[in-house]
Amino acid sequence: MGHRLIKISGLLLGVLLFVTGLAKTVTFGEFSSGIAREIPLPRELGMISAFLVIVAELLSGAGLFIRRFRRLSAAIAAFLLCIFVLLTFRRILDGREFECECFGILRIQLPLIYHLGLGLVLAGVALLVVWRPHNGVTHSTSQQSRRALLVWLALCALGLLWALFSSFDSPAGAIPEEKKVELDVAFPVRVSTARRATLVKGVATSGLLRPVRMVEVVPKVNGPIIAMSGYEGKDVAEGEIVAWIDKTGYQLAFDRASHALLAAQIEYRTLSTSPFLLAMDTAQARRDLEAAREHYQRVRTAYAAGRIDGPAFFRARRDYESTRAYLSANREDVIANRSGLVQAREAYERAKMELEATEIRAPFAGRIAGWEAAVGMQAHAGRALGSLVDLSRLLIDVDIVESDAGRIRTGDSAAITCMAFPDIRLSGIVRTVSPLIDRKTHMMRTTIELCRQRGSRSHARPSLCPGMFASVLVETDRLHGRLLVPREALLVRDLRKLLFTTEEGLAKWHYVETGEENQDLIEIRSGILEGDSVIVDGHHALAHDARVCVKK
């Protein structure tokens, strides 16, 4: 039974050696590089050594299935396995407790101690096959087995000498001690101090800066531009002229309207002295008006009864309205209409406005933008020459999701950061809150006004321009006296929150309990103390007690 078990074990060992030899043949480049790195050898010798090992494994694996060569193949296999055991033991003594692939096949990852035990077991199986006694052993086969045993012992002795030589002597390619690089390097990190402060919570959103007022500069009359003082980016005062339109034709129309007005005023003065228009019997006028009203009532009744036709009714109504207007009107109004004074004054005022419109003025103080006018070009009424922007205040229109709509109130403070100036924090205030939620986007429109600096006539950042993108945090809660660290300091490993601090040049690992947070800061309830230097950059690959150096 024991002989049969040894035989089966030997056959299985042969299969294993043959398969590993084939696997190393497929990955010959990696295997030869590993040998050259382990011993260390030149590239050519490493390839030759890898070739000899593969051939030895293939031949010994195949020889274990042939009775005549079984002992010799087992001896070679034992030699190879002993070399493998010695290399693994040497790696363990060097402290290289890394995982490596099992025989280069199947990508099985095992610790080195498991490789050592596996190699010892397989070497023992090979030795049992070498020393396995046979029934009816002849003298020749006995001598053959003794020769195989002597060959195996010689090979083991050579392997032991090579292992001792490579373990205690410096290889030719080794780096001299004085030129070795110190592996205990310090990792550069950036730190921040854990401090107690006020944690501001709010609703985060974003929007674009816009001016409080922006209007188009539009001429009211047509004509060529003969002069211009406005240009792109110019600051203008309220009422300042920015362009002049040729006023020759408008001046003539104004003069003509002035003369017509003077003639109407003279005619009004003449008619005012007429006895018929100046005086009127008030009692007789009332009697005539009452008679006209009674006549109109009779005609309307007859029209309703169908006794008269429509034209007669409309003619009677027109006569009544004319009589009422004449007898009820003020005498001065009658004289003004009779003399043409009303029409003349209207034409005069219109001509005056058109003449004044040839001077294009700024409606308010601001800055010119998008100016397209030029001297000599034809201006058209209603076609804009440019825009005027009021930069005295800047606003941001933002959208708030409906879940946060109830938290926003008019007068709430806001912290604003522009993408163009990420290091500058501006303040603002909520000016308007829409009472409606958009049906399509489910957002609520809110307007934020940027606050000015105290004691300054300009904004906190004079170079802010309408159209810039800004991030807004509308403050809804202020939590005082909280221990805060930057959000970048927090890590999650094994589903637990932690951060690193620095103590005497070493990184210290701390599990922490967190609380409230906002976009930039997070509250630490336990795990560190106020004043600790917390690592916020360069800490993703750190380990406990790793050496670090703080960079500015």
Secondary structure, 3 states (H helix, E strand, C coil): CHHHHHHHHHHHHHHHHHHHHHHHHHCHHHHHHHHHHHCCCCHHHHHHHHHHHHHHHHHHHHHCCCHHHHHHHHHHHHHHHHHHHHHHHHHHHCCCCCCEECCCCCCCEECHHHHHHHHHHHHHHHHHHHHCCCCCCCHHHHHHHHHHHHHHHHHHHHHHHHHHHHHHCCCCCCCCHHHCCCCCCCEEEEEEECEEEEEEEEEEEEEEEEEEEEEEECCCCCEEEEEECCCCCCEECCCCEEEEECCHHHHHHHHHHHHHHHHHHHHHHHHHCCHHHHCCCHHHHHHHHHHHHHHHHHHHHHHHHCCCCHHHHHHHHHHHHHHHHHHHCCHHHHHHHHHCHHHHHHHHHHHHHHHHCCEEECCCCEEEECCCCCCCCEECCCCCCEEEEEEEEEEEEEEEEHHHHHHCCCCCEEEEEECCEEEEEEEEEEEEECCCCCCCCCEEEEEEEECECCCCCCECCCCCCCCCEEEEEEEEEEEEEEEEEEHHHCEEECCEEEEEEEECCEEEEEECEEEEECCCEEEEEECCCCCCEEEEECCCCCCCCCEEEECC
